């Protein structure tokens, strides 16, 4: 007797009946760049289809996403002023804080998440404060991150997402939120973030490239897998509500092992800028079918074990899924 696995693949209806994993718009998170530098929506050269949005226009794109069913937006800021402390990250009139308030004032009813890091706000482009030798200081940075998170929540953020990869950042932020009566605000931790070359286009988009050196002293080494379990465990201990693996596609093994090691936690995967740009570039050449490739990729994240996917394709994908 031949084992006939094709029996359940014969028609679209049969395939749909037995499909194990589906992508849903409500599980997608759309990253948005809010700019204090430009006064019109401005295309990002290395990320076709992605724009930097001025505060007075950000509701358009956020509402479009929500109307398409996208579950949340994640805000990044491009400030007009940078300094060595990243002062604008935690300023109540900072660009992300203004953006959150604009969304709230405009009646946006989706989930608003804010990225908590200093790299877009420091003149040196590093994720934390530096000593004279240019080393990123861990503990002095924690207070800056905590202040940033509190000011974002004061502006109206529903959730904060620390991405600086400082040890102890989740605990510092949790304490600060609790001290300010924001004990109800969850933390989406970039718990496992690799020192990846796939962030290149983002650094154009957010103008956050380090002016010297790199991020290898705090982001994870791509050669390490077991260490991811320790990073997640520490963040769970410190109070993370949602775990994340970043980047996504080259790290689906880490998504899978995280799902197995922390079965009871919501897990997000970040389909980062370089992954997006590669798809857009190949599609522009006519070498791949963008829609099919994107939906297949998002399905792969779900199959690997992610509940949520942060992706620049979120709005397109949500529309494709609806049609
Ligand atoms: C840091 C941050 C980065 C990304 C998200 N948050 C850049 C970095 O660590 O260098 C990258 C996201 C992407 O590439 O899409 N604030």
py3Dmol code that shows the C-alpha trace and the ligand (Angstrom):
import py3Dmol

protein = """\
ATOM      1  CA  UNK A   1       0.000   0.000   0.000  1.00  0.00           C
ATOM      2  CA  UNK A   2       1.212   3.510  -0.857  1.00  0.00           C
ATOM      3  CA  UNK A   3       0.882   6.181   1.851  1.00  0.00           C
ATOM      4  CA  UNK A   4      -1.161   8.832   0.018  1.00  0.00           C
ATOM      5  CA  UNK A   5      -0.463  12.223   1.641  1.00  0.00           C
ATOM      6  CA  UNK A   6      -1.859  13.859  -1.475  1.00  0.00           C
ATOM      7  CA  UNK A   7      -5.426  12.875  -0.529  1.00  0.00           C
ATOM      8  CA  UNK A   8      -5.799  15.917   1.742  1.00  0.00           C
ATOM      9  CA  UNK A   9      -4.253  18.271  -0.826  1.00  0.00           C
ATOM     10  CA  UNK A  10      -6.636  17.583  -3.671  1.00  0.00           C
ATOM     11  CA  UNK A  11      -8.839  20.711  -3.468  1.00  0.00           C
ATOM     12  CA  UNK A  12      -8.516  24.194  -1.911  1.00  0.00           C
ATOM     13  CA  UNK A  13     -11.336  23.323   0.491  1.00  0.00           C
ATOM     14  CA  UNK A  14      -9.590  20.174   1.699  1.00  0.00           C
ATOM     15  CA  UNK A  15      -6.316  22.020   2.115  1.00  0.00           C
ATOM     16  CA  UNK A  16      -8.032  24.788   4.068  1.00  0.00           C
ATOM     17  CA  UNK A  17      -9.740  22.231   6.280  1.00  0.00           C
ATOM     18  CA  UNK A  18      -6.490  20.698   7.477  1.00  0.00           C
ATOM     19  CA  UNK A  19      -4.211  23.742   7.436  1.00  0.00           C
ATOM     20  CA  UNK A  20      -2.345  23.998  10.728  1.00  0.00           C
ATOM     21  CA  UNK A  21      -1.343  27.677  10.774  1.00  0.00           C
ATOM     22  CA  UNK A  22      -2.932  30.875   9.529  1.00  0.00           C
ATOM     23  CA  UNK A  23      -1.763  34.451   9.588  1.00  0.00           C
ATOM     24  CA  UNK A  24      -4.288  36.853  11.065  1.00  0.00           C
ATOM     25  CA  UNK A  25      -4.150  40.650  10.622  1.00  0.00           C
ATOM     26  CA  UNK A  26      -4.796  41.166  14.333  1.00  0.00           C
ATOM     27  CA  UNK A  27      -1.495  39.438  15.152  1.00  0.00           C
ATOM     28  CA  UNK A  28       0.515  41.827  12.980  1.00  0.00           C
ATOM     29  CA  UNK A  29       2.280  44.916  14.324  1.00  0.00           C
ATOM     30  CA  UNK A  30       3.153  47.757  11.942  1.00  0.00           C
ATOM     31  CA  UNK A  31       6.277  49.782  12.811  1.00  0.00           C
ATOM     32  CA  UNK A  32       5.861  53.517  12.103  1.00  0.00           C
ATOM     33  CA  UNK A  33       8.519  56.205  11.889  1.00  0.00           C
ATOM     34  CA  UNK A  34       7.488  59.626  13.192  1.00  0.00           C
ATOM     35  CA  UNK A  35       9.633  62.517  12.092  1.00  0.00           C
ATOM     36  CA  UNK A  36      10.311  65.911  13.553  1.00  0.00           C
ATOM     37  CA  UNK A  37      12.684  66.642  10.672  1.00  0.00           C
ATOM     38  CA  UNK A  38      10.357  66.524   7.656  1.00  0.00           C
ATOM     39  CA  UNK A  39       6.965  68.194   7.343  1.00  0.00           C
ATOM     40  CA  UNK A  40       5.579  65.844   4.668  1.00  0.00           C
ATOM     41  CA  UNK A  41       5.441  62.029   4.545  1.00  0.00           C
ATOM     42  CA  UNK A  42       8.869  61.104   3.172  1.00  0.00           C
ATOM     43  CA  UNK A  43       9.839  57.872   1.420  1.00  0.00           C
ATOM     44  CA  UNK A  44      12.740  55.939   2.895  1.00  0.00           C
ATOM     45  CA  UNK A  45      15.089  55.189   0.044  1.00  0.00           C
ATOM     46  CA  UNK A  46      16.145  51.721   1.196  1.00  0.00           C
ATOM     47  CA  UNK A  47      12.611  50.686   2.268  1.00  0.00           C
ATOM     48  CA  UNK A  48      10.292  51.265  -0.705  1.00  0.00           C
ATOM     49  CA  UNK A  49       6.719  51.799   0.453  1.00  0.00           C
ATOM     50  CA  UNK A  50       7.729  52.869   3.982  1.00  0.00           C
ATOM     51  CA  UNK A  51       7.607  56.529   4.949  1.00  0.00           C
ATOM     52  CA  UNK A  52       8.621  58.790   7.772  1.00  0.00           C
ATOM     53  CA  UNK A  53       5.454  60.527   9.003  1.00  0.00           C
ATOM     54  CA  UNK A  54       5.203  64.006  10.512  1.00  0.00           C
ATOM     55  CA  UNK A  55       3.102  64.136  13.684  1.00  0.00           C
ATOM     56  CA  UNK A  56       0.167  65.863  12.012  1.00  0.00           C
ATOM     57  CA  UNK A  57      -0.118  63.089   9.399  1.00  0.00           C
ATOM     58  CA  UNK A  58       0.587  59.941  11.403  1.00  0.00           C
ATOM     59  CA  UNK A  59      -3.082  59.245  12.094  1.00  0.00           C
ATOM     60  CA  UNK A  60      -3.659  58.586   8.392  1.00  0.00           C
ATOM     61  CA  UNK A  61      -1.371  55.592   8.190  1.00  0.00           C
ATOM     62  CA  UNK A  62      -2.163  54.297  11.667  1.00  0.00           C
ATOM     63  CA  UNK A  63      -5.892  54.414  11.020  1.00  0.00           C
ATOM     64  CA  UNK A  64      -5.495  52.760   7.626  1.00  0.00           C
ATOM     65  CA  UNK A  65      -3.685  49.928   9.373  1.00  0.00           C
ATOM     66  CA  UNK A  66      -6.314  49.618  12.078  1.00  0.00           C
ATOM     67  CA  UNK A  67      -9.103  49.670   9.493  1.00  0.00           C
ATOM     68  CA  UNK A  68      -7.390  46.796   7.694  1.00  0.00           C
ATOM     69  CA  UNK A  69      -7.364  44.860  10.964  1.00  0.00           C
ATOM     70  CA  UNK A  70      -3.689  45.277  11.895  1.00  0.00           C
ATOM     71  CA  UNK A  71      -3.431  44.685  15.638  1.00  0.00           C
ATOM     72  CA  UNK A  72      -0.986  47.371  16.728  1.00  0.00           C
ATOM     73  CA  UNK A  73       1.451  50.035  15.666  1.00  0.00           C
ATOM     74  CA  UNK A  74       4.985  50.384  17.033  1.00  0.00           C
ATOM     75  CA  UNK A  75       6.347  53.918  17.098  1.00  0.00           C
ATOM     76  CA  UNK A  76       9.925  54.998  16.413  1.00  0.00           C
ATOM     77  CA  UNK A  77      11.008  58.625  16.469  1.00  0.00           C
ATOM     78  CA  UNK A  78      13.306  60.786  14.399  1.00  0.00           C
ATOM     79  CA  UNK A  79      13.985  63.814  16.616  1.00  0.00           C
ATOM     80  CA  UNK A  80      15.124  67.239  15.422  1.00  0.00           C
ATOM     81  CA  UNK A  81      17.738  67.477  18.188  1.00  0.00           C
ATOM     82  CA  UNK A  82      20.241  64.858  19.332  1.00  0.00           C
ATOM     83  CA  UNK A  83      22.767  64.982  22.174  1.00  0.00           C
ATOM     84  CA  UNK A  84      25.033  62.600  24.065  1.00  0.00           C
ATOM     85  CA  UNK A  85      22.320  61.780  26.638  1.00  0.00           C
ATOM     86  CA  UNK A  86      19.524  61.149  24.155  1.00  0.00           C
ATOM     87  CA  UNK A  87      17.506  63.798  25.990  1.00  0.00           C
ATOM     88  CA  UNK A  88      14.674  63.821  23.465  1.00  0.00           C
ATOM     89  CA  UNK A  89      13.925  60.139  24.056  1.00  0.00           C
ATOM     90  CA  UNK A  90      12.366  60.912  27.426  1.00  0.00           C
ATOM     91  CA  UNK A  91      11.162  64.478  26.808  1.00  0.00           C
ATOM     92  CA  UNK A  92       7.447  64.988  27.313  1.00  0.00           C
ATOM     93  CA  UNK A  93       7.500  66.971  24.069  1.00  0.00           C
ATOM     94  CA  UNK A  94       9.654  64.332  22.356  1.00  0.00           C
ATOM     95  CA  UNK A  95       8.618  63.197  18.912  1.00  0.00           C
ATOM     96  CA  UNK A  96       7.268  59.794  19.950  1.00  0.00           C
ATOM     97  CA  UNK A  97       5.372  61.356  22.850  1.00  0.00           C
ATOM     98  CA  UNK A  98       3.849  63.877  20.418  1.00  0.00           C
ATOM     99  CA  UNK A  99       3.009  61.037  18.056  1.00  0.00           C
ATOM    100  CA  UNK A 100       1.219  59.028  20.727  1.00  0.00           C
ATOM    101  CA  UNK A 101      -0.787  62.072  21.766  1.00  0.00           C
ATOM    102  CA  UNK A 102      -1.704  62.780  18.154  1.00  0.00           C
ATOM    103  CA  UNK A 103      -2.977  59.223  17.719  1.00  0.00           C
ATOM    104  CA  UNK A 104      -5.025  59.467  20.900  1.00  0.00           C
ATOM    105  CA  UNK A 105      -6.383  62.915  20.042  1.00  0.00           C
ATOM    106  CA  UNK A 106      -7.290  61.706  16.563  1.00  0.00           C
ATOM    107  CA  UNK A 107      -9.350  58.857  18.000  1.00  0.00           C
ATOM    108  CA  UNK A 108      -7.031  56.036  16.935  1.00  0.00           C
ATOM    109  CA  UNK A 109      -8.369  52.959  18.690  1.00  0.00           C
ATOM    110  CA  UNK A 110      -5.667  50.384  17.932  1.00  0.00           C
ATOM    111  CA  UNK A 111      -2.905  49.330  20.298  1.00  0.00           C
ATOM    112  CA  UNK A 112      -0.027  51.824  20.473  1.00  0.00           C
ATOM    113  CA  UNK A 113       3.386  50.392  21.361  1.00  0.00           C
ATOM    114  CA  UNK A 114       6.506  52.549  21.729  1.00  0.00           C
ATOM    115  CA  UNK A 115      10.114  51.523  21.138  1.00  0.00           C
ATOM    116  CA  UNK A 116      12.321  52.295  24.128  1.00  0.00           C
ATOM    117  CA  UNK A 117      15.936  52.911  23.123  1.00  0.00           C
ATOM    118  CA  UNK A 118      18.349  55.820  22.922  1.00  0.00           C
ATOM    119  CA  UNK A 119      20.020  55.177  19.548  1.00  0.00           C
ATOM    120  CA  UNK A 120      17.738  57.445  17.526  1.00  0.00           C
ATOM    121  CA  UNK A 121      18.211  60.251  20.076  1.00  0.00           C
ATOM    122  CA  UNK A 122      21.941  60.193  20.813  1.00  0.00           C
ATOM    123  CA  UNK A 123      24.335  62.171  18.616  1.00  0.00           C
ATOM    124  CA  UNK A 124      26.764  59.218  18.692  1.00  0.00           C
ATOM    125  CA  UNK A 125      24.032  56.774  17.647  1.00  0.00           C
ATOM    126  CA  UNK A 126      24.612  54.288  20.456  1.00  0.00           C
ATOM    127  CA  UNK A 127      21.803  52.706  22.450  1.00  0.00           C
ATOM    128  CA  UNK A 128      23.023  54.024  25.781  1.00  0.00           C
ATOM    129  CA  UNK A 129      25.284  56.487  27.553  1.00  0.00           C
ATOM    130  CA  UNK A 130      29.007  56.269  26.810  1.00  0.00           C
ATOM    131  CA  UNK A 131      32.142  56.626  28.904  1.00  0.00           C
ATOM    132  CA  UNK A 132      35.153  58.568  27.628  1.00  0.00           C
ATOM    133  CA  UNK A 133      36.478  55.503  25.844  1.00  0.00           C
ATOM    134  CA  UNK A 134      33.200  55.119  23.928  1.00  0.00           C
ATOM    135  CA  UNK A 135      32.014  52.054  25.852  1.00  0.00           C
ATOM    136  CA  UNK A 136      28.237  51.766  26.275  1.00  0.00           C
ATOM    137  CA  UNK A 137      27.544  52.018  30.006  1.00  0.00           C
ATOM    138  CA  UNK A 138      24.927  49.605  31.256  1.00  0.00           C
ATOM    139  CA  UNK A 139      23.627  50.775  34.610  1.00  0.00           C
ATOM    140  CA  UNK A 140      23.645  54.544  33.984  1.00  0.00           C
ATOM    141  CA  UNK A 141      21.575  53.867  30.851  1.00  0.00           C
ATOM    142  CA  UNK A 142      18.825  52.092  32.782  1.00  0.00           C
ATOM    143  CA  UNK A 143      17.450  55.277  34.313  1.00  0.00           C
ATOM    144  CA  UNK A 144      17.325  56.926  30.870  1.00  0.00           C
ATOM    145  CA  UNK A 145      15.366  53.979  29.481  1.00  0.00           C
ATOM    146  CA  UNK A 146      13.003  53.956  32.461  1.00  0.00           C
ATOM    147  CA  UNK A 147      12.366  57.712  32.119  1.00  0.00           C
ATOM    148  CA  UNK A 148      11.713  57.223  28.403  1.00  0.00           C
ATOM    149  CA  UNK A 149       9.168  54.483  29.010  1.00  0.00           C
ATOM    150  CA  UNK A 150       7.344  56.478  31.687  1.00  0.00           C
ATOM    151  CA  UNK A 151       7.081  59.568  29.483  1.00  0.00           C
ATOM    152  CA  UNK A 152       5.775  57.488  26.578  1.00  0.00           C
ATOM    153  CA  UNK A 153       3.106  55.951  28.790  1.00  0.00           C
ATOM    154  CA  UNK A 154       2.234  59.361  30.220  1.00  0.00           C
ATOM    155  CA  UNK A 155       1.600  60.432  26.621  1.00  0.00           C
ATOM    156  CA  UNK A 156      -0.794  57.500  26.189  1.00  0.00           C
ATOM    157  CA  UNK A 157       1.160  54.433  25.015  1.00  0.00           C
ATOM    158  CA  UNK A 158      -0.555  51.092  25.677  1.00  0.00           C
ATOM    159  CA  UNK A 159       2.670  49.096  25.849  1.00  0.00           C
ATOM    160  CA  UNK A 160       6.421  49.738  25.832  1.00  0.00           C
ATOM    161  CA  UNK A 161       9.035  47.752  23.916  1.00  0.00           C
ATOM    162  CA  UNK A 162      12.603  48.117  25.216  1.00  0.00           C
ATOM    163  CA  UNK A 163      15.141  47.349  22.478  1.00  0.00           C
ATOM    164  CA  UNK A 164      18.428  48.646  23.897  1.00  0.00           C
ATOM    165  CA  UNK A 165      19.696  45.240  25.110  1.00  0.00           C
ATOM    166  CA  UNK A 166      20.970  46.639  28.416  1.00  0.00           C
ATOM    167  CA  UNK A 167      21.040  44.066  31.215  1.00  0.00           C
ATOM    168  CA  UNK A 168      18.329  44.851  33.749  1.00  0.00           C
ATOM    169  CA  UNK A 169      16.317  47.117  31.446  1.00  0.00           C
ATOM    170  CA  UNK A 170      13.040  45.256  31.857  1.00  0.00           C
ATOM    171  CA  UNK A 171      13.273  45.381  35.668  1.00  0.00           C
ATOM    172  CA  UNK A 172      14.202  49.073  35.633  1.00  0.00           C
ATOM    173  CA  UNK A 173      11.270  49.896  33.363  1.00  0.00           C
ATOM    174  CA  UNK A 174       8.843  47.709  35.317  1.00  0.00           C
ATOM    175  CA  UNK A 175       9.813  49.415  38.585  1.00  0.00           C
ATOM    176  CA  UNK A 176       9.519  52.876  37.091  1.00  0.00           C
ATOM    177  CA  UNK A 177       6.128  52.147  35.529  1.00  0.00           C
ATOM    178  CA  UNK A 178       4.841  50.708  38.802  1.00  0.00           C
ATOM    179  CA  UNK A 179       6.143  53.694  40.797  1.00  0.00           C
ATOM    180  CA  UNK A 180       4.172  55.955  38.467  1.00  0.00           C
ATOM    181  CA  UNK A 181       0.918  53.994  38.836  1.00  0.00           C
ATOM    182  CA  UNK A 182       1.326  52.347  35.435  1.00  0.00           C
ATOM    183  CA  UNK A 183       1.321  48.813  36.817  1.00  0.00           C
ATOM    184  CA  UNK A 184      -1.315  47.928  34.190  1.00  0.00           C
ATOM    185  CA  UNK A 185       1.028  48.704  31.248  1.00  0.00           C
ATOM    186  CA  UNK A 186       2.663  45.598  29.691  1.00  0.00           C
ATOM    187  CA  UNK A 187       6.257  45.283  28.471  1.00  0.00           C
ATOM    188  CA  UNK A 188       6.995  43.718  25.101  1.00  0.00           C
ATOM    189  CA  UNK A 189      10.659  42.898  25.562  1.00  0.00           C
ATOM    190  CA  UNK A 190      13.107  42.651  22.684  1.00  0.00           C
ATOM    191  CA  UNK A 191      14.476  39.875  24.877  1.00  0.00           C
ATOM    192  CA  UNK A 192      16.558  38.185  22.182  1.00  0.00           C
ATOM    193  CA  UNK A 193      18.058  40.704  19.798  1.00  0.00           C
ATOM    194  CA  UNK A 194      21.052  39.743  17.712  1.00  0.00           C
ATOM    195  CA  UNK A 195      23.827  42.012  16.474  1.00  0.00           C
ATOM    196  CA  UNK A 196      22.521  41.700  12.925  1.00  0.00           C
ATOM    197  CA  UNK A 197      23.391  43.161   9.557  1.00  0.00           C
ATOM    198  CA  UNK A 198      19.713  42.914   8.634  1.00  0.00           C
ATOM    199  CA  UNK A 199      19.051  46.211  10.471  1.00  0.00           C
ATOM    200  CA  UNK A 200      20.837  48.271   7.809  1.00  0.00           C
ATOM    201  CA  UNK A 201      17.797  49.893   6.141  1.00  0.00           C
ATOM    202  CA  UNK A 202      16.234  50.681   9.532  1.00  0.00           C
ATOM    203  CA  UNK A 203      19.271  52.718  10.437  1.00  0.00           C
ATOM    204  CA  UNK A 204      18.645  54.820   7.313  1.00  0.00           C
ATOM    205  CA  UNK A 205      14.980  55.069   8.188  1.00  0.00           C
ATOM    206  CA  UNK A 206      15.483  56.074  11.801  1.00  0.00           C
ATOM    207  CA  UNK A 207      18.822  57.775  11.344  1.00  0.00           C
ATOM    208  CA  UNK A 208      20.187  55.685  14.205  1.00  0.00           C
ATOM    209  CA  UNK A 209      23.424  54.171  12.931  1.00  0.00           C
ATOM    210  CA  UNK A 210      26.298  54.280  15.415  1.00  0.00           C
ATOM    211  CA  UNK A 211      28.821  56.952  14.416  1.00  0.00           C
ATOM    212  CA  UNK A 212      31.673  54.623  15.401  1.00  0.00           C
ATOM    213  CA  UNK A 213      31.929  50.999  16.490  1.00  0.00           C
ATOM    214  CA  UNK A 214      29.007  48.587  16.471  1.00  0.00           C
ATOM    215  CA  UNK A 215      26.464  47.008  18.811  1.00  0.00           C
ATOM    216  CA  UNK A 216      28.250  43.721  19.436  1.00  0.00           C
ATOM    217  CA  UNK A 217      29.029  44.507  23.073  1.00  0.00           C
ATOM    218  CA  UNK A 218      25.324  44.355  23.961  1.00  0.00           C
ATOM    219  CA  UNK A 219      23.356  42.661  21.160  1.00  0.00           C
ATOM    220  CA  UNK A 220      23.697  38.874  20.859  1.00  0.00           C
ATOM    221  CA  UNK A 221      26.267  37.031  18.804  1.00  0.00           C
ATOM    222  CA  UNK A 222      24.602  35.343  15.788  1.00  0.00           C
ATOM    223  CA  UNK A 223      26.529  32.169  16.535  1.00  0.00           C
ATOM    224  CA  UNK A 224      24.677  31.600  19.783  1.00  0.00           C
ATOM    225  CA  UNK A 225      21.436  29.682  20.225  1.00  0.00           C
ATOM    226  CA  UNK A 226      21.439  28.358  23.794  1.00  0.00           C
ATOM    227  CA  UNK A 227      22.169  31.837  25.111  1.00  0.00           C
ATOM    228  CA  UNK A 228      18.763  32.934  23.816  1.00  0.00           C
ATOM    229  CA  UNK A 229      17.118  30.812  26.515  1.00  0.00           C
ATOM    230  CA  UNK A 230      19.051  32.706  29.181  1.00  0.00           C
ATOM    231  CA  UNK A 231      18.110  36.103  27.734  1.00  0.00           C
ATOM    232  CA  UNK A 232      14.428  35.195  27.725  1.00  0.00           C
ATOM    233  CA  UNK A 233      14.623  33.696  31.221  1.00  0.00           C
ATOM    234  CA  UNK A 234      16.145  36.867  32.638  1.00  0.00           C
ATOM    235  CA  UNK A 235      13.464  39.025  31.041  1.00  0.00           C
ATOM    236  CA  UNK A 236      10.695  36.742  32.266  1.00  0.00           C
ATOM    237  CA  UNK A 237      12.174  37.026  35.742  1.00  0.00           C
ATOM    238  CA  UNK A 238      12.267  40.838  35.421  1.00  0.00           C
ATOM    239  CA  UNK A 239       8.630  41.031  34.388  1.00  0.00           C
ATOM    240  CA  UNK A 240       8.409  40.892  30.593  1.00  0.00           C
ATOM    241  CA  UNK A 241       4.843  40.208  29.433  1.00  0.00           C
ATOM    242  CA  UNK A 242       5.668  39.347  25.813  1.00  0.00           C
ATOM    243  CA  UNK A 243       8.976  37.918  24.533  1.00  0.00           C
ATOM    244  CA  UNK A 244      10.544  38.710  21.185  1.00  0.00           C
ATOM    245  CA  UNK A 245      13.102  37.240  18.821  1.00  0.00           C
ATOM    246  CA  UNK A 246      14.798  39.610  16.375  1.00  0.00           C
ATOM    247  CA  UNK A 247      15.614  39.406  13.489  1.00  0.00           C
ATOM    248  CA  UNK A 248      13.151  36.898  12.178  1.00  0.00           C
ATOM    249  CA  UNK A 249      13.890  34.814   9.133  1.00  0.00           C
ATOM    250  CA  UNK A 250      17.498  33.864   9.787  1.00  0.00           C
ATOM    251  CA  UNK A 251      16.497  33.069  13.393  1.00  0.00           C
ATOM    252  CA  UNK A 252      13.406  30.879  13.048  1.00  0.00           C
ATOM    253  CA  UNK A 253      15.249  28.153  14.957  1.00  0.00           C
ATOM    254  CA  UNK A 254      15.386  30.581  17.887  1.00  0.00           C
ATOM    255  CA  UNK A 255      11.663  31.292  17.530  1.00  0.00           C
ATOM    256  CA  UNK A 256      11.013  27.556  17.673  1.00  0.00           C
ATOM    257  CA  UNK A 257      13.242  26.899  20.680  1.00  0.00           C
ATOM    258  CA  UNK A 258      11.685  29.865  22.493  1.00  0.00           C
ATOM    259  CA  UNK A 259       8.201  28.526  21.855  1.00  0.00           C
ATOM    260  CA  UNK A 260       9.311  25.198  23.352  1.00  0.00           C
ATOM    261  CA  UNK A 261      11.228  26.651  26.303  1.00  0.00           C
ATOM    262  CA  UNK A 262       8.559  29.238  27.235  1.00  0.00           C
ATOM    263  CA  UNK A 263       5.312  27.665  26.078  1.00  0.00           C
ATOM    264  CA  UNK A 264       3.118  29.863  28.246  1.00  0.00           C
ATOM    265  CA  UNK A 265       4.396  33.259  27.051  1.00  0.00           C
ATOM    266  CA  UNK A 266       3.173  35.293  24.103  1.00  0.00           C
ATOM    267  CA  UNK A 267       6.003  35.374  21.581  1.00  0.00           C
ATOM    268  CA  UNK A 268       6.718  37.975  18.917  1.00  0.00           C
ATOM    269  CA  UNK A 269       9.146  37.837  16.003  1.00  0.00           C
ATOM    270  CA  UNK A 270      10.489  40.921  14.245  1.00  0.00           C
ATOM    271  CA  UNK A 271      10.601  40.645  10.448  1.00  0.00           C
ATOM    272  CA  UNK A 272      13.227  43.383  10.255  1.00  0.00           C
ATOM    273  CA  UNK A 273      14.051  46.072   7.741  1.00  0.00           C
ATOM    274  CA  UNK A 274      16.676  44.134   5.768  1.00  0.00           C
ATOM    275  CA  UNK A 275      14.257  41.241   5.300  1.00  0.00           C
ATOM    276  CA  UNK A 276      11.641  43.686   4.027  1.00  0.00           C
ATOM    277  CA  UNK A 277      14.009  45.469   1.670  1.00  0.00           C
ATOM    278  CA  UNK A 278      15.254  42.242   0.114  1.00  0.00           C
ATOM    279  CA  UNK A 279      11.706  41.211  -0.738  1.00  0.00           C
ATOM    280  CA  UNK A 280      10.884  44.645  -2.139  1.00  0.00           C
ATOM    281  CA  UNK A 281      14.041  44.733  -4.244  1.00  0.00           C
ATOM    282  CA  UNK A 282      13.479  41.300  -5.751  1.00  0.00           C
ATOM    283  CA  UNK A 283       9.793  42.037  -6.354  1.00  0.00           C
ATOM    284  CA  UNK A 284      10.658  45.310  -8.093  1.00  0.00           C
ATOM    285  CA  UNK A 285      12.830  43.336 -10.487  1.00  0.00           C
ATOM    286  CA  UNK A 286       9.958  40.968 -11.163  1.00  0.00           C
ATOM    287  CA  UNK A 287      12.000  38.111  -9.759  1.00  0.00           C
ATOM    288  CA  UNK A 288       9.517  37.055  -7.066  1.00  0.00           C
ATOM    289  CA  UNK A 289       5.795  37.410  -6.444  1.00  0.00           C
ATOM    290  CA  UNK A 290       5.714  39.863  -3.540  1.00  0.00           C
ATOM    291  CA  UNK A 291       2.295  38.979  -2.215  1.00  0.00           C
ATOM    292  CA  UNK A 292       2.920  35.237  -2.260  1.00  0.00           C
ATOM    293  CA  UNK A 293       6.374  35.566  -0.723  1.00  0.00           C
ATOM    294  CA  UNK A 294       5.167  37.855   2.069  1.00  0.00           C
ATOM    295  CA  UNK A 295       2.227  35.656   3.018  1.00  0.00           C
ATOM    296  CA  UNK A 296       4.411  32.549   2.930  1.00  0.00           C
ATOM    297  CA  UNK A 297       6.988  34.282   5.142  1.00  0.00           C
ATOM    298  CA  UNK A 298       4.404  35.405   7.682  1.00  0.00           C
ATOM    299  CA  UNK A 299       2.985  31.887   7.777  1.00  0.00           C
ATOM    300  CA  UNK A 300       6.496  30.575   8.475  1.00  0.00           C
ATOM    301  CA  UNK A 301       6.724  32.811  11.548  1.00  0.00           C
ATOM    302  CA  UNK A 302       3.465  31.381  12.845  1.00  0.00           C
ATOM    303  CA  UNK A 303       4.519  27.826  12.105  1.00  0.00           C
ATOM    304  CA  UNK A 304       7.845  28.358  13.899  1.00  0.00           C
ATOM    305  CA  UNK A 305       5.893  29.376  16.993  1.00  0.00           C
ATOM    306  CA  UNK A 306       5.443  33.150  16.941  1.00  0.00           C
ATOM    307  CA  UNK A 307       2.062  34.546  17.986  1.00  0.00           C
ATOM    308  CA  UNK A 308       2.825  38.070  16.816  1.00  0.00           C
ATOM    309  CA  UNK A 309       4.855  39.379  13.916  1.00  0.00           C
ATOM    310  CA  UNK A 310       6.283  42.879  13.688  1.00  0.00           C
ATOM    311  CA  UNK A 311       6.516  43.625  10.000  1.00  0.00           C
ATOM    312  CA  UNK A 312       6.661  46.535   7.565  1.00  0.00           C
ATOM    313  CA  UNK A 313       4.402  44.414   5.329  1.00  0.00           C
ATOM    314  CA  UNK A 314       1.599  44.493   7.932  1.00  0.00           C
ATOM    315  CA  UNK A 315      -0.784  46.803   6.090  1.00  0.00           C
ATOM    316  CA  UNK A 316      -0.339  45.104   2.705  1.00  0.00           C
ATOM    317  CA  UNK A 317      -0.596  41.675   4.271  1.00  0.00           C
ATOM    318  CA  UNK A 318      -3.755  42.547   6.177  1.00  0.00           C
ATOM    319  CA  UNK A 319      -5.380  43.732   2.950  1.00  0.00           C
ATOM    320  CA  UNK A 320      -4.271  40.675   1.024  1.00  0.00           C
ATOM    321  CA  UNK A 321      -5.619  38.426   3.740  1.00  0.00           C
ATOM    322  CA  UNK A 322      -8.979  40.185   3.596  1.00  0.00           C
ATOM    323  CA  UNK A 323      -9.297  39.937  -0.181  1.00  0.00           C
TER     324      UNK A 323
END
"""
ligand_1 = """\
16
LIG
C 16.883 50.102 18.198
C 16.194 49.289 17.149
C 16.732 48.827 15.952
C 15.712 48.149 15.298
C 14.589 48.212 16.105
N 14.919 48.908 17.257
C 18.070 49.061 15.343
C 19.293 48.532 15.953
O 19.312 47.835 16.959
O 20.339 48.863 15.400
C 15.835 47.482 13.970
C 14.551 47.185 13.267
C 14.676 46.812 11.840
O 15.781 46.620 11.284
O 13.625 46.705 11.212
N 16.094 51.175 18.611
"""
view = py3Dmol.view(width=600, height=400)
view.addModel(protein, "pdb")
view.setStyle({"model": 0}, {"cartoon": {"style": "trace"}})
view.addModel(ligand_1, "xyz")
view.setStyle({"model": 1}, {"stick": {}})
view.zoomTo()
view.show()
